[in-house]
Amino acid sequence: QVAFRPRRPRGCPFPAPASRARADAGRQPRGARSAAMERYTPMFYAVAKEMAGSLAHRPCGHDGSLSRALCDVLLAENADASDEVAKRVAALRGALAAEVREAMALDAKTAYLLNSGSKSGRTPDPVRAEIRGTAGRVVNAPAFLVGRAAECEVQAVGDNTVHPLQLLVVPLPGGIVVADLWSGGGTQLLSSHEVGNRPTTVRVVVVPREDNSMLRIGVNTTVSFGPRKKKAAKAKDAKVKAVEQAAVAAALRANEAAKARMLDRQRQSSGGQTSTSTGSSLSGVRSPTSSRSRSPQPAPQRPQKH
């Protein structure tokens, strides 16, 4: 770990962050980053800190100026313009994702997103994003944007209620961080293992990587994030197999319990029959005294007359 203190660039309205430990070991050193990346570092750090605070349920003191400035920076160039522009856009997204990973790692309540078992320290798997459940694509990037603007990696066209930049998505090993810093409550989480089917307005939320979590970002537009189709199918098959195995085990336990109850009834009934037969056999045996007492007595003889 290396402690560093980036200097405040000229004209940057955001304060330079305090000295802090570098949490991302794979991040490029300062000498390898361009001057543009150095200029945006304080802004990215402030946004990442705000996202981590929102997940930790801490109030943030920023107004909308930080979000608006970030939107202007992220939508400044279109990656489809040229290869050189695509490289700059990728570097910009990577720098922002690095700041988000660092902020999450330094917060005790969000550090689990970077330490998710065997996936810790690995590059997160690609994320499949679907618009309105029909148009989908696999995004393999440290961070990507969702919105109506052409500069977004996942574009939602045909719905004017979607903002030009609606969501910032940062895939992490422990989950997918989704941040809506621009719509002011226009994003609702529709389906997730945490909230079920109750729509919940979100600003910054973590959705699981294993399930397809759906969010409403416009009146007629939804977006879902999850694993690729092959992995989703494997996960679904594994879940179905686990349910089937649980059902078979429950049926076996029920059969064993029924057999045990039947054996208990048979023992009880056989015990009752044995006692009844014993009593009847004993009642049929007569004692000698009783037989003698019940033997017919000879009739008295009348005296003969001479």
Backbone as numpy.savetxt, mean C-alpha at the origin, in Angstrom:
# Nx Ny Nz CAx CAy CAz Cx Cy Cz
29.22 9.91 4.70 28.39 11.10 4.70 29.26 12.35 4.70
28.86 13.32 3.88 29.63 14.54 3.72 28.71 15.71 4.03
29.14 16.56 4.90 28.38 17.77 5.21 28.75 18.86 4.22
27.76 19.56 3.71 28.04 20.60 2.73 27.06 21.74 2.94
27.41 22.89 2.41 26.57 24.09 2.52 26.60 24.81 1.18
25.59 24.56 0.36 25.59 25.23 -0.94 25.41 26.74 -0.78
26.15 27.47 -1.57 26.04 28.93 -1.49 24.76 29.40 -2.15
24.31 30.57 -1.76 23.08 31.11 -2.32 23.38 31.81 -3.64
22.78 31.35 -4.74 23.02 31.99 -6.04 22.45 33.40 -6.07
22.99 34.18 -6.97 22.50 35.55 -7.13 21.09 35.54 -7.72
20.25 36.36 -7.16 18.90 36.49 -7.69 17.96 35.39 -7.24
18.42 34.44 -6.42 17.54 33.37 -5.97 16.74 33.84 -4.76
15.40 33.80 -4.83 14.59 34.32 -3.72 14.50 33.39 -2.54
15.08 32.19 -2.62 14.92 31.21 -1.55 16.21 31.13 -0.75
16.12 31.02 0.55 17.33 30.95 1.38 18.07 29.66 1.16
19.38 29.73 1.27 20.19 28.53 1.13 19.96 27.62 2.31
19.87 26.29 2.10 19.62 25.37 3.21 20.80 25.32 4.15
20.50 24.97 5.40 21.55 24.85 6.41 22.39 23.62 6.13
23.54 23.55 6.79 24.42 22.41 6.60 23.71 21.14 7.04
23.73 20.10 6.19 23.02 18.86 6.47 23.78 17.69 5.90
23.49 16.51 6.39 24.18 15.31 5.93 23.66 14.90 4.56
24.54 14.42 3.71 24.13 13.94 2.39 23.59 12.53 2.56
22.31 12.35 2.25 21.67 11.05 2.46 21.76 10.16 1.24
21.86 10.73 0.06 21.89 9.93 -1.16 23.34 9.71 -1.56
23.82 8.46 -1.42 25.22 8.18 -1.73 25.50 8.24 -3.22
24.48 8.01 -4.06 24.70 8.01 -5.49 24.56 9.36 -6.14
24.40 10.41 -5.35 24.23 11.73 -5.93 25.55 12.28 -6.47
25.49 13.06 -7.54 26.70 13.59 -8.14 27.34 14.63 -7.24
28.68 14.73 -7.23 29.33 15.78 -6.43 29.05 17.15 -7.01
29.35 18.16 -6.25 29.02 19.53 -6.66 29.76 19.92 -7.93
31.01 19.43 -8.08 31.77 19.83 -9.26 31.20 19.30 -10.55
30.42 18.19 -10.47 29.87 17.59 -11.68 28.54 18.20 -12.08
27.94 18.98 -11.21 26.65 19.58 -11.55 26.85 20.93 -12.23
25.92 21.23 -13.11 26.02 22.48 -13.87 25.62 23.66 -12.99
25.89 24.86 -13.51 25.54 26.07 -12.75 24.03 26.21 -12.61
23.29 25.74 -13.63 21.84 25.82 -13.55 21.30 24.95 -12.42
21.87 23.74 -12.28 21.43 22.87 -11.19 21.77 23.48 -9.84
22.93 24.12 -9.75 23.30 24.79 -8.49 22.34 25.93 -8.17
21.87 26.58 -9.21 20.95 27.69 -8.98 19.63 27.21 -8.43
19.15 26.04 -8.89 17.85 25.54 -8.46 17.93 24.69 -7.21
19.11 24.39 -6.71 19.24 23.52 -5.55 18.48 24.05 -4.32
18.59 25.34 -3.95 17.83 25.82 -2.79 16.32 25.68 -2.97
15.83 25.93 -4.18 14.40 25.79 -4.43 13.98 24.33 -4.28
14.74 23.42 -4.88 14.40 22.00 -4.79 14.45 21.51 -3.35
15.43 22.01 -2.60 15.53 21.60 -1.20 14.32 22.08 -0.40
13.87 23.32 -0.65 12.70 23.84 0.07 11.45 23.06 -0.27
11.29 22.70 -1.55 10.11 21.91 -1.96 10.16 20.52 -1.33
11.34 19.88 -1.36 11.46 18.55 -0.78 11.18 18.56 0.71
11.66 19.59 1.39 11.40 19.69 2.83 9.92 19.88 3.09
9.25 20.66 2.26 7.81 20.85 2.43 7.05 19.55 2.19
7.47 18.76 1.19 6.81 17.48 0.93 6.99 16.53 2.10
8.21 16.45 2.63 8.44 15.57 3.78 7.64 16.03 5.00
7.54 17.35 5.21 6.75 17.86 6.32 5.27 17.54 6.16
4.76 17.59 4.93 3.35 17.26 4.71 3.08 15.79 5.03
4.00 14.90 4.63 3.81 13.48 4.94 3.92 13.22 6.44
4.72 14.02 7.13 4.87 13.88 8.58 3.83 14.67 9.35
2.86 15.29 8.64 1.76 16.05 9.26 2.29 17.23 10.07
3.25 17.94 9.49 3.75 19.17 10.10 3.31 20.35 9.25
2.88 21.45 9.87 2.45 22.61 9.08 3.62 23.26 8.36
3.37 23.71 7.12 4.39 24.36 6.31 4.05 25.84 6.19
5.07 26.69 6.33 4.85 28.12 6.32 4.95 28.77 4.96
5.11 28.01 3.87 5.26 28.60 2.55 3.91 29.01 1.98
3.93 30.07 1.20 2.74 30.44 0.46 2.85 29.86 -0.95
2.08 30.39 -1.88 2.09 29.83 -3.23 3.26 30.24 -4.09
4.11 31.13 -3.61 5.23 31.60 -4.45 6.21 30.48 -4.76
6.46 29.61 -3.79 7.39 28.51 -4.02 6.85 27.54 -5.06
5.57 27.22 -4.97 4.97 26.30 -5.95 4.95 26.90 -7.34
4.63 28.20 -7.42 4.59 28.83 -8.74 5.98 28.89 -9.36
6.99 29.20 -8.56 8.36 29.23 -9.09 8.80 27.85 -9.55
8.45 26.81 -8.80 8.80 25.46 -9.20 8.08 25.07 -10.49
6.82 25.47 -10.63 6.09 25.17 -11.87 6.76 25.83 -13.07
7.18 27.08 -12.91 7.84 27.76 -14.02 9.14 27.07 -14.42
9.87 26.57 -13.44 11.14 25.90 -13.74 10.90 24.56 -14.42
9.95 23.79 -13.92 9.73 22.46 -14.46 9.10 22.48 -15.85
8.31 23.51 -16.16 7.66 23.60 -17.46 8.38 24.55 -18.42
9.62 24.88 -18.11 10.35 25.84 -18.96 10.73 25.24 -20.30
11.02 23.94 -20.35 11.49 23.31 -21.59 10.75 22.01 -21.82
10.61 21.68 -23.11 9.96 20.44 -23.53 11.04 19.46 -23.96
11.03 18.28 -23.38 12.07 17.29 -23.68 12.02 16.81 -25.12
10.89 16.99 -25.80 10.79 16.55 -27.19 11.41 17.53 -28.17
11.90 18.66 -27.69 12.46 19.66 -28.60 13.75 19.16 -29.25
14.66 18.62 -28.46 15.94 18.13 -28.99 16.58 17.23 -27.96
17.63 16.53 -28.36 18.34 15.66 -27.43 19.01 16.47 -26.32
19.53 17.64 -26.68 20.18 18.47 -25.67 19.19 18.94 -24.61
18.00 19.34 -25.06 16.96 19.76 -24.11 16.51 18.58 -23.27
16.41 17.41 -23.89 16.01 16.22 -23.14 17.01 15.91 -22.02
18.29 16.10 -22.28 19.30 15.88 -21.25 19.14 16.87 -20.11
18.88 18.14 -20.45 18.70 19.14 -19.40 17.46 18.85 -18.56
16.39 18.45 -19.24 15.15 18.13 -18.50 15.38 16.93 -17.59
16.07 15.90 -18.08 16.35 14.73 -17.25 17.22 15.09 -16.05
18.21 15.96 -16.27 19.06 16.39 -15.16 18.26 17.18 -14.13
17.32 17.99 -14.61 16.49 18.78 -13.70 15.61 17.86 -12.85
14.96 16.90 -13.49 14.12 15.96 -12.75 14.97 15.15 -11.77
16.17 14.74 -12.19 17.03 13.97 -11.31 17.49 14.75 -10.09
17.80 16.05 -10.27 18.22 16.87 -9.15 17.07 17.05 -8.15
15.86 17.25 -8.66 14.71 17.40 -7.77 14.44 16.09 -7.02
14.53 14.97 -7.73 14.31 13.68 -7.07 15.36 13.40 -6.01
16.61 13.83 -6.26 17.66 13.63 -5.26 17.38 14.42 -3.99
16.90 15.65 -4.14 16.55 16.44 -2.96 15.37 15.82 -2.20
14.40 15.28 -2.94 13.26 14.63 -2.27 13.72 13.40 -1.51
14.57 12.58 -2.11 15.08 11.40 -1.41 15.85 11.78 -0.16
16.64 12.85 -0.27 17.42 13.28 0.89 16.52 13.78 2.01
15.50 14.55 1.66 14.59 15.07 2.69 13.81 13.94 3.33
13.39 12.95 2.56 12.66 11.82 3.14 13.56 10.99 4.04
14.83 10.83 3.67 15.74 10.03 4.47 16.09 10.69 5.79
16.12 12.02 5.81 16.49 12.74 7.03 15.34 12.89 8.01
14.11 12.60 7.59 12.95 12.68 8.46 12.64 11.29 9.00
12.51 11.19 10.32 12.29 9.89 10.93 10.96 9.27 10.50
9.95 10.09 10.19 8.64 9.57 9.83 8.53 9.15 8.37
9.50 9.52 7.55 9.46 9.16 6.13 10.68 8.36 5.70
11.58 8.04 6.63 12.79 7.31 6.26 12.49 5.91 5.76
11.33 5.36 6.13 11.00 4.00 5.67 10.87 3.93 4.15
10.60 5.06 3.51 10.46 5.06 2.05 11.78 4.75 1.36
12.89 5.00 2.05 14.20 4.71 1.48 14.76 3.40 1.99
14.13 2.80 3.00 14.64 1.57 3.61 13.55 0.52 3.57
13.20 0.09 2.38 12.12 -0.86 2.21 12.68 -2.25 1.93
13.21 -2.90 2.95 13.65 -4.29 2.84 14.74 -4.48 1.82
14.54 -5.45 0.92 15.56 -5.80 -0.06 15.72 -4.74 -1.13
14.74 -3.82 -1.25 14.82 -2.80 -2.29 15.61 -1.58 -1.84
16.09 -1.60 -0.61 16.82 -0.45 -0.10 18.10 -0.25 -0.89
18.33 0.98 -1.31 19.54 1.30 -2.04 19.47 0.99 -3.52
18.40 0.39 -3.99 18.26 0.07 -5.39 17.47 1.14 -6.11
17.66 1.20 -7.43 16.87 2.11 -8.24 15.43 1.61 -8.28
14.45 2.45 -8.00 13.06 1.97 -8.00 12.65 1.45 -9.37
11.75 0.49 -9.35 11.24 -0.08 -10.59 10.42 0.95 -11.35
10.31 0.79 -12.68 9.48 1.72 -13.46 8.03 1.70 -12.98
7.35 2.82 -13.20 5.96 2.99 -12.77 5.08 3.08 -14.01
3.98 2.37 -13.98 3.00 2.46 -15.08 1.93 3.47 -14.68
1.72 4.46 -15.53 0.71 5.50 -15.31 -0.36 5.39 -16.39
-1.62 5.41 -15.97 -2.75 5.31 -16.90 -3.66 6.52 -16.71
-4.05 7.12 -17.83 -4.99 8.24 -17.84 -6.36 7.73 -18.25
-7.34 7.96 -17.38 -8.74 7.54 -17.61 -8.86 6.04 -17.84
-7.92 5.26 -17.35 -7.99 3.80 -17.45 -7.78 3.25 -18.83
-7.39 4.09 -19.80 -7.21 3.60 -21.18 -5.80 3.85 -21.68
-5.36 5.09 -21.69 -4.04 5.43 -22.20 -3.02 5.28 -21.08
-2.07 4.37 -21.26 -1.06 4.12 -20.25 0.33 4.04 -20.84
1.30 4.35 -20.02 2.69 4.24 -20.42 3.54 3.95 -19.18
4.68 3.33 -19.43 5.62 3.01 -18.36 6.68 4.10 -18.32
6.84 4.72 -17.16 7.78 5.82 -16.97 8.95 5.31 -16.13
10.14 5.39 -16.71 11.36 4.97 -16.00 12.21 6.21 -15.79
11.90 6.94 -14.74 12.59 8.20 -14.45 12.59 8.42 -12.95
13.58 9.15 -12.42 13.59 9.42 -10.97 12.45 10.31 -10.52
11.88 11.10 -11.44 10.72 11.94 -11.14 10.06 12.30 -12.46
8.75 12.45 -12.44 8.04 12.86 -13.66 6.81 13.66 -13.29
6.25 14.33 -14.30 5.15 15.27 -14.10 3.88 14.75 -14.75
2.75 15.11 -14.17 1.43 14.79 -14.71 0.65 16.10 -14.81
0.08 16.37 -15.99 -0.71 17.59 -16.16 -1.16 17.76 -17.58
-1.75 18.94 -17.83 -2.27 19.23 -19.17 -1.20 19.77 -20.11
-0.10 20.29 -19.59 0.92 20.90 -20.42 1.68 19.84 -21.22
2.19 20.25 -22.36 2.94 19.32 -23.22 4.29 18.97 -22.62
4.77 19.74 -21.66 6.06 19.45 -21.03 5.99 18.32 -20.02
4.78 17.87 -19.68 4.62 16.79 -18.70 4.88 15.44 -19.36
5.51 14.55 -18.62 5.75 13.20 -19.14 4.46 12.42 -19.32
3.49 12.62 -18.42 2.17 12.00 -18.54 1.19 13.13 -18.76
0.68 13.24 -19.98 -0.16 14.38 -20.37 -1.62 13.99 -20.38
-2.46 14.81 -19.75 -3.91 14.61 -19.72 -4.55 15.70 -20.56
-4.92 15.37 -21.78 -5.51 16.33 -22.70 -7.02 16.16 -22.73
-7.71 17.22 -23.18 -9.16 17.15 -23.33 -9.95 17.48 -22.09
-9.32 17.91 -21.03 -10.02 18.27 -19.79 -9.38 19.55 -19.26
-10.10 20.67 -19.42 -9.56 21.96 -19.00 -9.53 22.14 -17.49
-10.17 21.22 -16.75 -10.12 21.32 -15.29 -8.80 20.78 -14.73
-8.03 20.10 -15.56 -6.71 19.63 -15.13 -5.73 20.79 -15.28
-4.89 21.02 -14.28 -3.93 22.11 -14.33 -2.78 21.78 -15.29
-2.13 22.80 -15.81 -0.97 22.51 -16.68 0.06 21.62 -16.00
0.30 21.85 -14.72 1.12 20.95 -13.91 0.31 20.59 -12.69
-0.15 19.35 -12.64 -1.03 18.91 -11.55 -0.28 18.10 -10.50
0.57 17.17 -10.93 1.21 16.26 -9.99 2.71 16.17 -10.26
3.44 16.06 -9.18 4.85 15.69 -9.22 4.96 14.30 -8.60
5.53 13.36 -9.35 5.59 11.96 -8.93 7.06 11.57 -8.77
7.40 11.04 -7.59 8.78 10.61 -7.30 8.71 9.16 -6.83
9.07 8.19 -7.65 9.08 6.79 -7.21 10.23 6.53 -6.24
9.93 5.88 -5.13 10.91 5.52 -4.13 10.79 4.02 -3.85
11.81 3.40 -3.25 11.72 1.95 -2.99 10.54 1.56 -2.12
10.15 2.40 -1.16 9.06 2.06 -0.27 7.70 2.54 -0.69
7.56 3.19 -1.82 6.28 3.69 -2.29 6.47 4.80 -3.31
5.36 5.27 -3.85 5.37 6.33 -4.87 4.85 7.60 -4.22
5.70 8.62 -4.15 5.31 9.90 -3.57 4.65 10.75 -4.65
3.42 11.16 -4.39 2.64 11.98 -5.32 2.32 13.29 -4.62
2.71 14.41 -5.25 2.51 15.73 -4.65 1.72 16.61 -5.60
0.67 17.22 -5.06 -0.12 18.22 -5.79 0.09 19.55 -5.08
1.00 20.36 -5.60 1.35 21.63 -4.98 0.74 22.82 -5.70
-0.16 22.56 -6.66 -0.61 23.66 -7.53 -2.12 23.79 -7.63
-2.90 22.72 -7.47 -4.34 22.81 -7.72 -5.12 23.30 -6.52
-4.55 23.26 -5.33 -5.28 23.71 -4.14 -6.41 22.81 -3.75
-6.18 21.52 -3.73 -7.21 20.56 -3.32 -7.96 19.95 -4.48
-7.41 20.01 -5.69 -8.10 19.44 -6.84 -7.77 18.00 -7.13
-7.03 17.34 -6.24 -6.67 15.94 -6.43 -7.29 15.11 -5.32
-7.97 14.04 -5.71 -8.61 13.15 -4.76 -8.09 11.73 -4.96
-7.78 11.08 -3.85 -7.38 9.68 -3.88 -8.64 8.82 -3.82
-8.90 8.08 -4.91 -10.14 7.32 -5.01 -10.01 5.91 -4.49
-8.90 5.24 -4.75 -8.75 3.84 -4.34 -7.35 3.61 -3.87
-7.24 2.97 -2.71 -5.96 2.60 -2.13 -6.24 1.65 -0.99
-5.20 0.88 -0.59 -5.39 -0.06 0.52 -5.59 0.67 1.84
-5.29 1.98 1.91 -5.40 2.72 3.16 -6.79 3.34 3.33
-7.39 3.83 2.25 -8.66 4.56 2.38 -9.83 3.80 1.78
-9.58 2.65 1.12 -10.66 1.91 0.51 -11.25 2.65 -0.67
-12.57 2.84 -0.69 -13.23 3.52 -1.80 -13.72 4.91 -1.43
-13.25 5.47 -0.33 -13.68 6.80 0.07 -12.79 7.85 -0.57
-13.33 8.77 -1.38 -12.49 9.82 -1.97 -11.89 10.71 -0.89
-10.60 10.95 -0.99 -9.88 11.74 0.00 -9.04 12.78 -0.72
-9.23 14.04 -0.37 -8.42 15.12 -0.95 -7.01 15.05 -0.39
-6.04 15.09 -1.28 -4.65 14.92 -0.87 -3.81 16.07 -1.44
-2.74 16.36 -0.72 -1.72 17.30 -1.20 -0.42 16.56 -1.48
0.04 15.81 -0.51 1.19 14.92 -0.69 0.80 13.58 -0.10
0.94 12.51 -0.87 0.51 11.19 -0.44 1.50 10.16 -0.97
1.58 9.05 -0.26 2.39 7.91 -0.69 1.44 6.79 -1.08
1.52 6.32 -2.32 0.69 5.22 -2.79 1.56 3.98 -2.92
1.01 2.80 -2.67 1.82 1.58 -2.73 2.23 1.25 -4.16
3.36 0.58 -4.28 3.87 0.20 -5.59 3.20 -1.07 -6.10
2.64 -1.90 -5.20 2.11 -3.19 -5.63 0.72 -3.08 -6.21
-0.08 -2.11 -5.75 -1.47 -1.97 -6.19 -1.61 -0.78 -7.13
-2.67 -0.80 -7.92 -2.99 0.32 -8.79 -3.84 1.32 -8.00
-3.25 2.43 -7.63 -3.95 3.47 -6.88 -4.43 4.54 -7.85
-5.70 4.90 -7.75 -6.32 5.83 -8.69 -6.57 7.17 -8.01
-6.26 8.25 -8.72 -6.50 9.61 -8.24 -7.30 10.37 -9.29
-8.23 11.21 -8.80 -8.99 12.08 -9.70 -8.31 13.45 -9.72
-7.91 13.88 -10.94 -7.21 15.15 -11.08 -8.03 16.16 -11.87
-9.20 15.78 -12.33 -10.08 16.68 -13.06 -11.50 16.17 -12.99
-12.42 16.93 -13.59 -13.82 16.51 -13.57 -14.00 15.20 -14.30
-13.31 15.02 -15.43 -13.46 13.82 -16.24 -12.15 13.04 -16.38
-11.21 13.27 -15.51 -9.89 12.66 -15.69 -9.44 12.00 -14.40
-8.98 10.77 -14.54 -8.35 10.04 -13.44 -6.99 9.55 -13.91
-6.11 9.35 -12.96 -4.78 8.80 -13.25 -4.49 7.74 -12.19
-3.92 6.64 -12.62 -3.59 5.55 -11.70 -2.12 5.22 -11.84
-1.51 4.85 -10.72 -0.09 4.48 -10.68 0.02 3.08 -10.10
0.92 2.31 -10.68 1.12 0.96 -10.20 2.25 0.28 -10.95
2.43 -1.01 -10.71 3.51 -1.73 -11.39 3.16 -1.98 -12.84
4.14 -2.50 -13.58 3.90 -2.85 -14.96 2.91 -4.00 -15.05
2.34 -4.21 -16.25 1.27 -5.18 -16.40 1.71 -6.59 -16.01
2.93 -6.96 -16.41 3.40 -8.30 -16.09 3.53 -8.47 -14.58
4.10 -7.47 -13.92 4.25 -7.56 -12.47 2.90 -7.49 -11.79
2.00 -6.66 -12.33 0.66 -6.58 -11.74 -0.06 -7.93 -11.88
0.09 -8.57 -13.05 -0.54 -9.87 -13.25 0.05 -10.91 -12.29
1.38 -10.88 -12.12 2.00 -11.81 -11.18 1.52 -11.56 -9.76
1.45 -10.29 -9.38 0.97 -9.97 -8.04 -0.48 -10.41 -7.85
-1.31 -10.21 -8.89 -2.70 -10.63 -8.81 -2.82 -12.14 -8.71
-2.01 -12.87 -9.52 -2.03 -14.33 -9.44 -1.58 -14.81 -8.06
-0.54 -14.17 -7.53 -0.08 -14.56 -6.20 -1.15 -14.30 -5.14
-1.86 -13.17 -5.28 -2.92 -12.85 -4.31 -4.07 -13.85 -4.43
-4.45 -14.19 -5.67 -5.52 -15.17 -5.87 -5.11 -16.53 -5.32
-3.85 -16.90 -5.57 -3.36 -18.18 -5.05 -3.37 -18.20 -3.54
-2.98 -17.09 -2.93 -2.99 -17.03 -1.47 -4.41 -17.14 -0.92
-5.36 -16.49 -1.60 -6.76 -16.57 -1.16 -7.28 -18.00 -1.30
-6.94 -18.66 -2.42 -7.37 -20.04 -2.62 -6.77 -20.96 -1.57
-5.49 -20.79 -1.28 -4.86 -21.61 -0.26 -5.50 -21.39 1.11
-5.82 -20.14 1.42 -6.48 -19.85 2.69 -7.86 -20.51 2.75
-8.60 -20.49 1.61 -9.92 -21.12 1.58 -9.81 -22.64 1.76
-8.82 -23.25 1.10 -8.63 -24.69 1.25 -8.27 -25.05 2.70
-7.39 -24.26 3.30 -7.02 -24.52 4.69 -8.22 -24.37 5.62
-9.05 -23.35 5.37 -10.25 -23.16 6.20 -11.22 -24.34 6.04
-11.36 -24.85 4.79 -12.25 -25.99 4.56 -11.73 -27.24 5.27
-10.41 -27.45 5.23 -9.84 -28.60 5.93 -10.06 -28.50 7.44
-9.86 -27.29 7.98 -10.11 -27.12 9.41 -11.57 -27.36 9.76
-12.48 -26.92 8.91 -13.91 -27.14 9.15 -14.25 -28.63 9.10
-13.64 -29.37 8.15 -13.89 -30.81 8.07 -13.36 -31.54 9.31
-12.16 -31.14 9.75 -11.61 -31.76 10.95 -12.49 -31.49 12.16
-13.00 -30.26 12.28 -13.88 -29.95 13.40 -15.18 -30.74 13.33
-15.73 -30.91 12.11 -16.97 -31.69 11.95 -16.73 -33.16 12.32
-15.60 -33.71 11.91 -15.28 -35.09 12.27 -15.14 -35.25 13.78
-14.48 -34.28 14.41 -14.32 -34.36 15.86 -15.67 -34.31 16.56
-16.56 -33.44 16.10 -17.89 -33.37 16.72 -18.67 -34.68 16.51
-18.54 -35.28 15.32 -19.23 -36.54 15.05 -18.72 -37.66 15.95
-17.39 -37.71 16.14 -16.82 -38.73 17.02 -17.29 -38.54 18.45
-17.38 -37.29 18.90 -17.88 -37.03 20.25 -19.32 -37.50 20.41
-20.15 -37.25 19.39 -21.55 -37.70 19.47 -21.62 -39.23 19.51
-20.80 -39.88 18.68 -20.82 -41.34 18.67 -20.38 -41.91 20.01
-19.36 -41.31 20.63 -18.93 -41.78 21.94 -20.03 -41.61 22.98
-20.68 -40.42 22.94 -21.74 -40.18 23.90 -22.90 -41.15 23.71
-23.31 -41.37 22.45 -24.43 -42.29 22.20 -24.06 -43.72 22.57
-22.85 -44.18 22.25 -22.44 -45.55 22.61 -22.37 -45.70 24.12
-21.92 -44.68 24.84 -21.89 -44.75 26.30 -23.28 -44.85 26.88
-24.28 -44.16 26.34 -25.65 -44.22 26.83 -26.28 -45.58 26.58
-26.02 -46.15 25.36 -26.57 -47.46 25.04 -25.99 -48.53 25.95
-24.69 -48.44 26.26 -24.06 -49.44 27.13 -24.66 -49.41 28.53
-24.87 -48.25 29.05 -25.46 -48.15 30.39 -26.89 -48.67 30.40
-27.66 -48.39 29.32 -29.05 -48.86 29.26 -29.11 -50.37 29.16
-28.27 -50.95 28.31 -28.27 -52.40 28.17 -27.82 -53.08 29.45
-26.88 -52.49 30.14 -26.43 -53.08 31.40 -27.55 -53.07 32.43
-28.26 -51.94 32.48 -29.37 -51.87 33.43 -30.47 -52.86 33.12
-30.79 -53.03 31.83 -31.84 -53.97 31.44 -31.43 -55.40 31.74
-30.17 -55.74 31.48 -29.72 -57.11 31.75 -29.76 -57.41 33.24
-29.39 -56.42 34.04 -29.45 -56.64 35.48 -30.87 -56.77 35.97
-31.79 -56.02 35.39 -33.18 -56.12 35.83 -33.78 -57.45 35.45
-33.29 -58.13 34.43 -33.82 -59.43 34.02 -33.36 -60.58 34.87
-32.35 -60.43 35.67 -31.84 -61.51 36.55 -32.60 -61.48 37.89
-33.14 -62.61 38.27 -33.89 -62.69 39.53 -33.04 -63.35 40.59
-33.14 -62.80 41.75 -32.40 -63.39 42.87 -33.09 -64.65 43.34
-32.35 -65.56 43.95 -32.98 -66.80 44.43 -34.07 -66.56 45.44
-33.83 -65.57 46.29 -34.87 -65.32 47.30 -36.15 -64.85 46.67
-35.98 -64.01 45.67 -37.19 -63.51 45.02 -37.90 -64.62 44.29
-37.12 -65.56 43.69 -37.78 -66.67 42.98 -38.50 -67.58 43.96
-37.88 -67.78 45.13 -38.56 -68.63 46.11 -39.79 -67.97 46.67
-39.63 -66.65 46.88 -40.79 -65.97 47.44 -41.93 -65.92 46.46
-41.62 -65.92 45.20 -42.66 -65.81 44.19 -43.12 -67.19 43.68
-42.52 -68.29 44.19 -42.92 -69.63 43.72 -44.34 -69.94 44.23
-45.14 -70.57 43.43 -46.54 -70.83 43.85 -46.61 -71.76 45.07
-47.41 -71.41 46.02 -47.58 -72.21 47.24 -48.63 -73.31 46.96
-48.40 -74.50 47.55 -49.40 -75.57 47.35 -50.75 -75.22 48.02
-51.81 -75.61 47.37 -53.14 -75.30 47.90 -53.41 -76.10 49.17
-54.08 -75.56 50.18 -54.38 -76.29 51.40 -55.35 -77.45 51.12
-55.04 -78.64 51.74 -55.88 -79.79 51.53 -57.06 -79.75 52.49
-58.23 -80.10 51.95 -59.42 -80.17 52.80 -59.43 -81.51 53.56
-59.90 -81.48 54.79 -59.97 -82.78 55.52 -61.01 -83.69 54.91
-60.63 -85.00 54.83 -61.58 -85.97 54.26 -62.62 -86.39 55.32
-63.81 -86.57 54.82 -64.90 -87.02 55.71 -64.95 -88.52 55.68
-65.06 -89.14 56.84 -65.17 -90.58 56.95 -66.61 -90.93 57.09
